[in-house]
């Protein structure tokens, strides 16, 4: 499992992120506080506080996580 933080600043960012997540064959979750949301659910993502960073959990191999990270790296927050 690969874990990283992202920031989605606009509606277009959310749409791009969800589209990228939907193209993956493995599960991806976002974690905001105590809530765990399916990253492939646009309504779910809009239900969390987008003003704060969001934790992304990729439930696949390390290679899957690395490939997905490359796809959405524009939203990633470097730690």
PyMOL Python script that loads the backbone (N, CA, C, O; Angstrom):
from pymol import cmd

cmd.read_pdbstr("""\
ATOM      1  N   UNK A   1       0.857  -1.181   0.000  1.00  0.00           N
ATOM      2  CA  UNK A   1       0.000   0.000   0.000  1.00  0.00           C
ATOM      3  C   UNK A   1       0.897   1.237   0.000  1.00  0.00           C
ATOM      4  O   UNK A   1       1.856   1.326   0.767  1.00  0.00           O
ATOM      5  N   UNK A   2       0.570   2.180  -0.867  1.00  0.00           N
ATOM      6  CA  UNK A   2       1.287   3.458  -0.913  1.00  0.00           C
ATOM      7  C   UNK A   2       0.382   4.530  -0.331  1.00  0.00           C
ATOM      8  O   UNK A   2      -0.814   4.568  -0.618  1.00  0.00           O
ATOM      9  N   UNK A   3       0.960   5.404   0.493  1.00  0.00           N
ATOM     10  CA  UNK A   3       0.203   6.465   1.157  1.00  0.00           C
ATOM     11  C   UNK A   3       0.900   7.788   0.890  1.00  0.00           C
ATOM     12  O   UNK A   3       2.119   7.896   1.019  1.00  0.00           O
ATOM     13  N   UNK A   4       0.111   8.804   0.513  1.00  0.00           N
ATOM     14  CA  UNK A   4       0.646  10.148   0.315  1.00  0.00           C
ATOM     15  C   UNK A   4      -0.475  11.156   0.496  1.00  0.00           C
ATOM     16  O   UNK A   4      -1.647  10.785   0.548  1.00  0.00           O
ATOM     17  N   UNK A   5      -0.114  12.437   0.594  1.00  0.00           N
ATOM     18  CA  UNK A   5      -1.089  13.508   0.789  1.00  0.00           C
ATOM     19  C   UNK A   5      -1.250  14.312  -0.490  1.00  0.00           C
ATOM     20  O   UNK A   5      -0.302  14.505  -1.252  1.00  0.00           O
ATOM     21  N   UNK A   6      -2.485  14.777  -0.707  1.00  0.00           N
ATOM     22  CA  UNK A   6      -2.780  15.629  -1.858  1.00  0.00           C
ATOM     23  C   UNK A   6      -3.594  16.831  -1.401  1.00  0.00           C
ATOM     24  O   UNK A   6      -4.136  16.852  -0.297  1.00  0.00           O
ATOM     25  N   UNK A   7      -3.668  17.833  -2.277  1.00  0.00           N
ATOM     26  CA  UNK A   7      -4.528  18.997  -2.062  1.00  0.00           C
ATOM     27  C   UNK A   7      -5.321  19.205  -3.340  1.00  0.00           C
ATOM     28  O   UNK A   7      -4.747  19.352  -4.419  1.00  0.00           O
ATOM     29  N   UNK A   8      -6.641  19.218  -3.216  1.00  0.00           N
ATOM     30  CA  UNK A   8      -7.522  19.451  -4.355  1.00  0.00           C
ATOM     31  C   UNK A   8      -8.141  20.836  -4.185  1.00  0.00           C
ATOM     32  O   UNK A   8      -8.997  21.046  -3.327  1.00  0.00           O
ATOM     33  N   UNK A   9      -7.691  21.782  -5.022  1.00  0.00           N
ATOM     34  CA  UNK A   9      -8.040  23.188  -4.818  1.00  0.00           C
ATOM     35  C   UNK A   9      -9.264  23.647  -5.609  1.00  0.00           C
ATOM     36  O   UNK A   9      -9.818  24.708  -5.323  1.00  0.00           O
ATOM     37  N   UNK A  10      -9.690  22.870  -6.589  1.00  0.00           N
ATOM     38  CA  UNK A  10     -10.815  23.317  -7.416  1.00  0.00           C
ATOM     39  C   UNK A  10     -11.679  22.134  -7.839  1.00  0.00           C
ATOM     40  O   UNK A  10     -11.310  20.976  -7.642  1.00  0.00           O
ATOM     41  N   UNK A  11     -12.817  22.439  -8.416  1.00  0.00           N
ATOM     42  CA  UNK A  11     -13.705  21.397  -8.924  1.00  0.00           C
ATOM     43  C   UNK A  11     -13.014  20.607 -10.028  1.00  0.00           C
ATOM     44  O   UNK A  11     -13.158  19.387 -10.105  1.00  0.00           O
ATOM     45  N   UNK A  12     -12.269  21.294 -10.876  1.00  0.00           N
ATOM     46  CA  UNK A  12     -11.541  20.612 -11.950  1.00  0.00           C
ATOM     47  C   UNK A  12     -10.480  19.668 -11.400  1.00  0.00           C
ATOM     48  O   UNK A  12     -10.245  18.601 -11.968  1.00  0.00           O
ATOM     49  N   UNK A  13      -9.830  20.053 -10.288  1.00  0.00           N
ATOM     50  CA  UNK A  13      -8.861  19.161  -9.640  1.00  0.00           C
ATOM     51  C   UNK A  13      -9.546  17.881  -9.180  1.00  0.00           C
ATOM     52  O   UNK A  13      -9.020  16.784  -9.372  1.00  0.00           O
ATOM     53  N   UNK A  14     -10.713  18.023  -8.574  1.00  0.00           N
ATOM     54  CA  UNK A  14     -11.458  16.858  -8.096  1.00  0.00           C
ATOM     55  C   UNK A  14     -11.845  15.967  -9.278  1.00  0.00           C
ATOM     56  O   UNK A  14     -11.683  14.749  -9.211  1.00  0.00           O
ATOM     57  N   UNK A  15     -12.350  16.559 -10.348  1.00  0.00           N
ATOM     58  CA  UNK A  15     -12.727  15.778 -11.528  1.00  0.00           C
ATOM     59  C   UNK A  15     -11.531  15.035 -12.109  1.00  0.00           C
ATOM     60  O   UNK A  15     -11.642  13.859 -12.455  1.00  0.00           O
ATOM     61  N   UNK A  16     -10.403  15.702 -12.217  1.00  0.00           N
ATOM     62  CA  UNK A  16      -9.199  15.072 -12.768  1.00  0.00           C
ATOM     63  C   UNK A  16      -8.719  13.929 -11.879  1.00  0.00           C
ATOM     64  O   UNK A  16      -8.335  12.868 -12.372  1.00  0.00           O
ATOM     65  N   UNK A  17      -8.742  14.153 -10.566  1.00  0.00           N
ATOM     66  CA  UNK A  17      -8.314  13.116  -9.634  1.00  0.00           C
ATOM     67  C   UNK A  17      -9.228  11.895  -9.716  1.00  0.00           C
ATOM     68  O   UNK A  17      -8.746  10.765  -9.787  1.00  0.00           O
ATOM     69  N   UNK A  18     -10.533  12.116  -9.705  1.00  0.00           N
ATOM     70  CA  UNK A  18     -11.486  11.000  -9.756  1.00  0.00           C
ATOM     71  C   UNK A  18     -11.356  10.252 -11.083  1.00  0.00           C
ATOM     72  O   UNK A  18     -11.406   9.022 -11.098  1.00  0.00           O
ATOM     73  N   UNK A  19     -11.193  10.958 -12.179  1.00  0.00           N
ATOM     74  CA  UNK A  19     -11.006  10.299 -13.474  1.00  0.00           C
ATOM     75  C   UNK A  19      -9.765   9.416 -13.464  1.00  0.00           C
ATOM     76  O   UNK A  19      -9.793   8.291 -13.964  1.00  0.00           O
ATOM     77  N   UNK A  20      -8.675   9.928 -12.892  1.00  0.00           N
ATOM     78  CA  UNK A  20      -7.439   9.136 -12.799  1.00  0.00           C
ATOM     79  C   UNK A  20      -7.648   7.918 -11.909  1.00  0.00           C
ATOM     80  O   UNK A  20      -7.159   6.834 -12.226  1.00  0.00           O
ATOM     81  N   UNK A  21      -8.364   8.078 -10.803  1.00  0.00           N
ATOM     82  CA  UNK A  21      -8.621   6.962  -9.880  1.00  0.00           C
ATOM     83  C   UNK A  21      -9.509   5.906 -10.546  1.00  0.00           C
ATOM     84  O   UNK A  21      -9.285   4.708 -10.369  1.00  0.00           O
ATOM     85  N   UNK A  22     -10.496   6.337 -11.296  1.00  0.00           N
ATOM     86  CA  UNK A  22     -11.431   5.405 -11.936  1.00  0.00           C
ATOM     87  C   UNK A  22     -10.756   4.545 -12.999  1.00  0.00           C
ATOM     88  O   UNK A  22     -11.251   3.466 -13.322  1.00  0.00           O
ATOM     89  N   UNK A  23      -9.665   4.994 -13.532  1.00  0.00           N
ATOM     90  CA  UNK A  23      -8.949   4.236 -14.560  1.00  0.00           C
ATOM     91  C   UNK A  23      -8.082   3.130 -13.967  1.00  0.00           C
ATOM     92  O   UNK A  23      -7.501   2.340 -14.711  1.00  0.00           O
ATOM     93  N   UNK A  24      -7.985   3.060 -12.638  1.00  0.00           N
ATOM     94  CA  UNK A  24      -7.135   2.072 -11.983  1.00  0.00           C
ATOM     95  C   UNK A  24      -7.942   0.840 -11.593  1.00  0.00           C
ATOM     96  O   UNK A  24      -9.092   0.967 -11.173  1.00  0.00           O
ATOM     97  N   UNK A  25      -7.354  -0.364 -11.727  1.00  0.00           N
ATOM     98  CA  UNK A  25      -8.089  -1.590 -11.393  1.00  0.00           C
ATOM     99  C   UNK A  25      -8.069  -1.941  -9.902  1.00  0.00           C
ATOM    100  O   UNK A  25      -8.727  -2.894  -9.487  1.00  0.00           O
ATOM    101  N   UNK A  26      -7.326  -1.185  -9.098  1.00  0.00           N
ATOM    102  CA  UNK A  26      -7.207  -1.464  -7.674  1.00  0.00           C
ATOM    103  C   UNK A  26      -7.966  -0.419  -6.871  1.00  0.00           C
ATOM    104  O   UNK A  26      -8.354   0.621  -7.404  1.00  0.00           O
ATOM    105  N   UNK A  27      -8.178  -0.696  -5.578  1.00  0.00           N
ATOM    106  CA  UNK A  27      -8.902   0.233  -4.710  1.00  0.00           C
ATOM    107  C   UNK A  27      -8.019   1.390  -4.281  1.00  0.00           C
ATOM    108  O   UNK A  27      -6.824   1.228  -4.032  1.00  0.00           O
ATOM    109  N   UNK A  28      -8.635   2.562  -4.201  1.00  0.00           N
ATOM    110  CA  UNK A  28      -7.966   3.767  -3.726  1.00  0.00           C
ATOM    111  C   UNK A  28      -8.922   4.451  -2.764  1.00  0.00           C
ATOM    112  O   UNK A  28     -10.088   4.674  -3.092  1.00  0.00           O
ATOM    113  N   UNK A  29      -8.435   4.784  -1.582  1.00  0.00           N
ATOM    114  CA  UNK A  29      -9.243   5.484  -0.583  1.00  0.00           C
ATOM    115  C   UNK A  29      -8.635   6.841  -0.301  1.00  0.00           C
ATOM    116  O   UNK A  29      -7.433   7.049  -0.464  1.00  0.00           O
ATOM    117  N   UNK A  30      -9.490   7.769   0.129  1.00  0.00           N
ATOM    118  CA  UNK A  30      -8.990   9.021   0.688  1.00  0.00           C
ATOM    119  C   UNK A  30      -9.419   9.058   2.149  1.00  0.00           C
ATOM    120  O   UNK A  30     -10.498   8.589   2.509  1.00  0.00           O
ATOM    121  N   UNK A  31      -8.561   9.619   2.974  1.00  0.00           N
ATOM    122  CA  UNK A  31      -8.825   9.690   4.403  1.00  0.00           C
ATOM    123  C   UNK A  31      -8.779  11.157   4.809  1.00  0.00           C
ATOM    124  O   UNK A  31      -7.793  11.855   4.574  1.00  0.00           O
ATOM    125  N   UNK A  32      -9.862  11.604   5.418  1.00  0.00           N
ATOM    126  CA  UNK A  32      -9.950  12.978   5.907  1.00  0.00           C
ATOM    127  C   UNK A  32     -10.515  12.910   7.319  1.00  0.00           C
ATOM    128  O   UNK A  32     -11.701  12.642   7.513  1.00  0.00           O
ATOM    129  N   UNK A  33      -9.660  13.153   8.292  1.00  0.00           N
ATOM    130  CA  UNK A  33     -10.095  13.010   9.678  1.00  0.00           C
ATOM    131  C   UNK A  33     -10.434  11.568   9.959  1.00  0.00           C
ATOM    132  O   UNK A  33      -9.605  10.681   9.757  1.00  0.00           O
ATOM    133  N   UNK A  34     -11.635  11.325  10.419  1.00  0.00           N
ATOM    134  CA  UNK A  34     -12.040   9.946  10.720  1.00  0.00           C
ATOM    135  C   UNK A  34     -12.814   9.302   9.581  1.00  0.00           C
ATOM    136  O   UNK A  34     -13.290   8.176   9.722  1.00  0.00           O
ATOM    137  N   UNK A  35     -12.948   9.990   8.464  1.00  0.00           N
ATOM    138  CA  UNK A  35     -13.707   9.475   7.325  1.00  0.00           C
ATOM    139  C   UNK A  35     -12.794   8.826   6.299  1.00  0.00           C
ATOM    140  O   UNK A  35     -11.734   9.357   5.967  1.00  0.00           O
ATOM    141  N   UNK A  36     -13.218   7.671   5.801  1.00  0.00           N
ATOM    142  CA  UNK A  36     -12.535   6.971   4.720  1.00  0.00           C
ATOM    143  C   UNK A  36     -13.522   6.901   3.555  1.00  0.00           C
ATOM    144  O   UNK A  36     -14.613   6.345   3.680  1.00  0.00           O
ATOM    145  N   UNK A  37     -13.116   7.476   2.417  1.00  0.00           N
ATOM    146  CA  UNK A  37     -13.996   7.608   1.255  1.00  0.00           C
ATOM    147  C   UNK A  37     -13.350   6.914   0.060  1.00  0.00           C
ATOM    148  O   UNK A  37     -12.131   6.956  -0.105  1.00  0.00           O
ATOM    149  N   UNK A  38     -14.161   6.285  -0.760  1.00  0.00           N
ATOM    150  CA  UNK A  38     -13.689   5.702  -2.012  1.00  0.00           C
ATOM    151  C   UNK A  38     -13.251   6.841  -2.937  1.00  0.00           C
ATOM    152  O   UNK A  38     -14.040   7.736  -3.238  1.00  0.00           O
ATOM    153  N   UNK A  39     -12.000   6.806  -3.385  1.00  0.00           N
ATOM    154  CA  UNK A  39     -11.463   7.877  -4.225  1.00  0.00           C
ATOM    155  C   UNK A  39     -12.108   7.905  -5.608  1.00  0.00           C
ATOM    156  O   UNK A  39     -11.923   8.867  -6.353  1.00  0.00           O
ATOM    157  N   UNK A  40     -12.852   6.876  -5.956  1.00  0.00           N
ATOM    158  CA  UNK A  40     -13.521   6.830  -7.254  1.00  0.00           C
ATOM    159  C   UNK A  40     -14.915   7.442  -7.184  1.00  0.00           C
ATOM    160  O   UNK A  40     -15.652   7.425  -8.171  1.00  0.00           O
ATOM    161  N   UNK A  41     -15.281   7.983  -6.021  1.00  0.00           N
ATOM    162  CA  UNK A  41     -16.601   8.581  -5.807  1.00  0.00           C
ATOM    163  C   UNK A  41     -16.486  10.103  -5.750  1.00  0.00           C
ATOM    164  O   UNK A  41     -15.991  10.657  -4.768  1.00  0.00           O
ATOM    165  N   UNK A  42     -16.939  10.768  -6.795  1.00  0.00           N
ATOM    166  CA  UNK A  42     -16.853  12.228  -6.815  1.00  0.00           C
ATOM    167  C   UNK A  42     -17.719  12.845  -5.718  1.00  0.00           C
ATOM    168  O   UNK A  42     -17.333  13.842  -5.108  1.00  0.00           O
ATOM    169  N   UNK A  43     -18.888  12.254  -5.467  1.00  0.00           N
ATOM    170  CA  UNK A  43     -19.748  12.765  -4.389  1.00  0.00           C
ATOM    171  C   UNK A  43     -19.093  12.553  -3.035  1.00  0.00           C
ATOM    172  O   UNK A  43     -19.198  13.403  -2.151  1.00  0.00           O
ATOM    173  N   UNK A  44     -18.423  11.432  -2.870  1.00  0.00           N
ATOM    174  CA  UNK A  44     -17.724  11.170  -1.618  1.00  0.00           C
ATOM    175  C   UNK A  44     -16.626  12.183  -1.360  1.00  0.00           C
ATOM    176  O   UNK A  44     -16.469  12.656  -0.235  1.00  0.00           O
ATOM    177  N   UNK A  45     -15.876  12.516  -2.379  1.00  0.00           N
ATOM    178  CA  UNK A  45     -14.785  13.487  -2.213  1.00  0.00           C
ATOM    179  C   UNK A  45     -15.343  14.864  -1.877  1.00  0.00           C
ATOM    180  O   UNK A  45     -14.765  15.584  -1.063  1.00  0.00           O
ATOM    181  N   UNK A  46     -16.458  15.236  -2.493  1.00  0.00           N
ATOM    182  CA  UNK A  46     -17.050  16.535  -2.174  1.00  0.00           C
ATOM    183  C   UNK A  46     -17.653  16.579  -0.771  1.00  0.00           C
ATOM    184  O   UNK A  46     -18.005  17.654  -0.286  1.00  0.00           O
ATOM    185  N   UNK A  47     -17.775  15.430  -0.118  1.00  0.00           N
ATOM    186  CA  UNK A  47     -18.333  15.404   1.236  1.00  0.00           C
ATOM    187  C   UNK A  47     -17.286  15.663   2.314  1.00  0.00           C
ATOM    188  O   UNK A  47     -17.634  15.792   3.487  1.00  0.00           O
ATOM    189  N   UNK A  48     -16.009  15.741   1.939  1.00  0.00           N
ATOM    190  CA  UNK A  48     -14.955  16.000   2.930  1.00  0.00           C
ATOM    191  C   UNK A  48     -14.473  17.442   2.805  1.00  0.00           C
ATOM    192  O   UNK A  48     -14.764  18.128   1.825  1.00  0.00           O
ATOM    193  N   UNK A  49     -13.739  17.881   3.806  1.00  0.00           N
ATOM    194  CA  UNK A  49     -13.205  19.242   3.835  1.00  0.00           C
ATOM    195  C   UNK A  49     -12.008  19.346   2.885  1.00  0.00           C
ATOM    196  O   UNK A  49     -10.923  18.851   3.189  1.00  0.00           O
ATOM    197  N   UNK A  50     -12.213  19.986   1.740  1.00  0.00           N
ATOM    198  CA  UNK A  50     -11.156  20.093   0.731  1.00  0.00           C
ATOM    199  C   UNK A  50     -10.180  21.236   0.994  1.00  0.00           C
ATOM    200  O   UNK A  50      -9.221  21.417   0.244  1.00  0.00           O
ATOM    201  N   UNK A  51     -10.417  22.007   2.050  1.00  0.00           N
ATOM    202  CA  UNK A  51      -9.484  23.087   2.378  1.00  0.00           C
ATOM    203  C   UNK A  51      -8.243  22.554   3.090  1.00  0.00           C
ATOM    204  O   UNK A  51      -7.259  23.277   3.250  1.00  0.00           O
ATOM    205  N   UNK A  52      -8.288  21.298   3.517  1.00  0.00           N
ATOM    206  CA  UNK A  52      -7.160  20.666   4.208  1.00  0.00           C
ATOM    207  C   UNK A  52      -6.578  19.575   3.312  1.00  0.00           C
ATOM    208  O   UNK A  52      -7.268  19.059   2.432  1.00  0.00           O
ATOM    209  N   UNK A  53      -5.310  19.225   3.534  1.00  0.00           N
ATOM    210  CA  UNK A  53      -4.732  18.104   2.763  1.00  0.00           C
ATOM    211  C   UNK A  53      -5.506  16.817   3.015  1.00  0.00           C
ATOM    212  O   UNK A  53      -6.064  16.606   4.092  1.00  0.00           O
ATOM    213  N   UNK A  54      -5.525  15.970   2.003  1.00  0.00           N
ATOM    214  CA  UNK A  54      -6.230  14.694   2.059  1.00  0.00           C
ATOM    215  C   UNK A  54      -5.206  13.578   1.917  1.00  0.00           C
ATOM    216  O   UNK A  54      -4.325  13.638   1.059  1.00  0.00           O
ATOM    217  N   UNK A  55      -5.324  12.568   2.755  1.00  0.00           N
ATOM    218  CA  UNK A  55      -4.443  11.408   2.673  1.00  0.00           C
ATOM    219  C   UNK A  55      -5.017  10.425   1.651  1.00  0.00           C
ATOM    220  O   UNK A  55      -6.212  10.130   1.668  1.00  0.00           O
ATOM    221  N   UNK A  56      -4.158   9.922   0.764  1.00  0.00           N
ATOM    222  CA  UNK A  56      -4.553   8.943  -0.241  1.00  0.00           C
ATOM    223  C   UNK A  56      -3.894   7.615   0.108  1.00  0.00           C
ATOM    224  O   UNK A  56      -2.695   7.560   0.382  1.00  0.00           O
ATOM    225  N   UNK A  57      -4.695   6.537   0.095  1.00  0.00           N
ATOM    226  CA  UNK A  57      -4.185   5.189   0.338  1.00  0.00           C
ATOM    227  C   UNK A  57      -4.471   4.341  -0.896  1.00  0.00           C
ATOM    228  O   UNK A  57      -5.627   4.099  -1.244  1.00  0.00           O
ATOM    229  N   UNK A  58      -3.405   3.895  -1.550  1.00  0.00           N
ATOM    230  CA  UNK A  58      -3.520   3.071  -2.749  1.00  0.00           C
ATOM    231  C   UNK A  58      -3.366   1.612  -2.322  1.00  0.00           C
ATOM    232  O   UNK A  58      -2.313   1.212  -1.826  1.00  0.00           O
ATOM    233  N   UNK A  59      -4.409   0.831  -2.514  1.00  0.00           N
ATOM    234  CA  UNK A  59      -4.412  -0.581  -2.109  1.00  0.00           C
ATOM    235  C   UNK A  59      -4.046  -1.452  -3.298  1.00  0.00           C
ATOM    236  O   UNK A  59      -4.899  -2.078  -3.926  1.00  0.00           O
ATOM    237  N   UNK A  60      -2.793  -1.472  -3.580  1.00  0.00           N
ATOM    238  CA  UNK A  60      -2.270  -2.277  -4.676  1.00  0.00           C
ATOM    239  C   UNK A  60      -0.811  -2.551  -4.389  1.00  0.00           C
ATOM    240  O   UNK A  60      -0.351  -2.371  -3.262  1.00  0.00           O
ATOM    241  N   UNK A  61      -0.090  -2.980  -5.387  1.00  0.00           N
ATOM    242  CA  UNK A  61       1.339  -3.221  -5.217  1.00  0.00           C
ATOM    243  C   UNK A  61       2.074  -1.884  -5.137  1.00  0.00           C
ATOM    244  O   UNK A  61       1.504  -0.830  -5.420  1.00  0.00           O
ATOM    245  N   UNK A  62       3.325  -1.944  -4.755  1.00  0.00           N
ATOM    246  CA  UNK A  62       4.138  -0.728  -4.727  1.00  0.00           C
ATOM    247  C   UNK A  62       4.232  -0.108  -6.122  1.00  0.00           C
ATOM    248  O   UNK A  62       4.238   1.115  -6.265  1.00  0.00           O
ATOM    249  N   UNK A  63       4.304  -0.960  -7.148  1.00  0.00           N
ATOM    250  CA  UNK A  63       4.366  -0.468  -8.525  1.00  0.00           C
ATOM    251  C   UNK A  63       3.064   0.239  -8.907  1.00  0.00           C
ATOM    252  O   UNK A  63       3.081   1.273  -9.574  1.00  0.00           O
ATOM    253  N   UNK A  64       1.922  -0.339  -8.472  1.00  0.00           N
ATOM    254  CA  UNK A  64       0.629   0.300  -8.724  1.00  0.00           C
ATOM    255  C   UNK A  64       0.595   1.688  -8.095  1.00  0.00           C
ATOM    256  O   UNK A  64       0.185   2.661  -8.728  1.00  0.00           O
ATOM    257  N   UNK A  65       1.032   1.762  -6.846  1.00  0.00           N
ATOM    258  CA  UNK A  65       1.042   3.031  -6.129  1.00  0.00           C
ATOM    259  C   UNK A  65       1.939   4.059  -6.787  1.00  0.00           C
ATOM    260  O   UNK A  65       1.582   5.233  -6.882  1.00  0.00           O
ATOM    261  N   UNK A  66       3.113   3.617  -7.244  1.00  0.00           N
ATOM    262  CA  UNK A  66       4.051   4.528  -7.897  1.00  0.00           C
ATOM    263  C   UNK A  66       3.494   5.037  -9.215  1.00  0.00           C
ATOM    264  O   UNK A  66       3.648   6.216  -9.533  1.00  0.00           O
ATOM    265  N   UNK A  67       2.850   4.173  -9.987  1.00  0.00           N
ATOM    266  CA  UNK A  67       2.249   4.591 -11.256  1.00  0.00           C
ATOM    267  C   UNK A  67       1.105   5.575 -11.036  1.00  0.00           C
ATOM    268  O   UNK A  67       0.999   6.577 -11.744  1.00  0.00           O
ATOM    269  N   UNK A  68       0.253   5.289 -10.058  1.00  0.00           N
ATOM    270  CA  UNK A  68      -0.856   6.196  -9.772  1.00  0.00           C
ATOM    271  C   UNK A  68      -0.324   7.541  -9.281  1.00  0.00           C
ATOM    272  O   UNK A  68      -0.850   8.590  -9.654  1.00  0.00           O
ATOM    273  N   UNK A  69       0.710   7.515  -8.451  1.00  0.00           N
ATOM    274  CA  UNK A  69       1.307   8.756  -7.954  1.00  0.00           C
ATOM    275  C   UNK A  69       1.801   9.616  -9.116  1.00  0.00           C
ATOM    276  O   UNK A  69       1.607  10.831  -9.113  1.00  0.00           O
ATOM    277  N   UNK A  70       2.431   8.997 -10.099  1.00  0.00           N
ATOM    278  CA  UNK A  70       2.907   9.744 -11.278  1.00  0.00           C
ATOM    279  C   UNK A  70       1.742  10.415 -12.004  1.00  0.00           C
ATOM    280  O   UNK A  70       1.873  11.520 -12.529  1.00  0.00           O
ATOM    281  N   UNK A  71       0.602   9.724 -12.024  1.00  0.00           N
ATOM    282  CA  UNK A  71      -0.574  10.248 -12.722  1.00  0.00           C
ATOM    283  C   UNK A  71      -1.137  11.492 -12.045  1.00  0.00           C
ATOM    284  O   UNK A  71      -1.597  12.411 -12.723  1.00  0.00           O
ATOM    285  N   UNK A  72      -1.105  11.530 -10.719  1.00  0.00           N
ATOM    286  CA  UNK A  72      -1.752  12.631  -9.987  1.00  0.00           C
ATOM    287  C   UNK A  72      -0.727  13.480  -9.221  1.00  0.00           C
ATOM    288  O   UNK A  72      -1.091  14.171  -8.269  1.00  0.00           O
ATOM    289  N   UNK A  73       0.538  13.436  -9.623  1.00  0.00           N
ATOM    290  CA  UNK A  73       1.585  14.139  -8.880  1.00  0.00           C
ATOM    291  C   UNK A  73       1.374  15.648  -8.812  1.00  0.00           C
ATOM    292  O   UNK A  73       1.926  16.297  -7.923  1.00  0.00           O
ATOM    293  N   UNK A  74       0.597  16.221  -9.718  1.00  0.00           N
ATOM    294  CA  UNK A  74       0.325  17.663  -9.672  1.00  0.00           C
ATOM    295  C   UNK A  74      -0.443  18.049  -8.413  1.00  0.00           C
ATOM    296  O   UNK A  74      -0.376  19.198  -7.976  1.00  0.00           O
ATOM    297  N   UNK A  75      -1.171  17.103  -7.826  1.00  0.00           N
ATOM    298  CA  UNK A  75      -1.958  17.379  -6.614  1.00  0.00           C
ATOM    299  C   UNK A  75      -1.207  16.997  -5.340  1.00  0.00           C
ATOM    300  O   UNK A  75      -1.662  17.303  -4.238  1.00  0.00           O
ATOM    301  N   UNK A  76      -0.075  16.340  -5.481  1.00  0.00           N
ATOM    302  CA  UNK A  76       0.656  15.814  -4.323  1.00  0.00           C
ATOM    303  C   UNK A  76       1.298  16.934  -3.507  1.00  0.00           C
ATOM    304  O   UNK A  76       1.737  17.952  -4.042  1.00  0.00           O
ATOM    305  N   UNK A  77       1.336  16.713  -2.219  1.00  0.00           N
ATOM    306  CA  UNK A  77       2.006  17.615  -1.294  1.00  0.00           C
ATOM    307  C   UNK A  77       3.298  16.918  -0.882  1.00  0.00           C
ATOM    308  O   UNK A  77       3.273  15.856  -0.260  1.00  0.00           O
ATOM    309  N   UNK A  78       4.412  17.521  -1.233  1.00  0.00           N
ATOM    310  CA  UNK A  78       5.718  16.928  -0.887  1.00  0.00           C
ATOM    311  C   UNK A  78       5.951  17.045   0.600  1.00  0.00           C
ATOM    312  O   UNK A  78       5.789  18.117   1.183  1.00  0.00           O
ATOM    313  N   UNK A  79       6.333  15.936   1.216  1.00  0.00           N
ATOM    314  CA  UNK A  79       6.595  15.953   2.664  1.00  0.00           C
ATOM    315  C   UNK A  79       8.055  15.849   2.979  1.00  0.00           C
ATOM    316  O   UNK A  79       8.436  15.850   4.149  1.00  0.00           O
TER     317      UNK A  79
END
""", "prot")
cmd.dss("prot")
cmd.show_as("cartoon", "prot")
cmd.util.cbc("prot")
cmd.orient("prot")
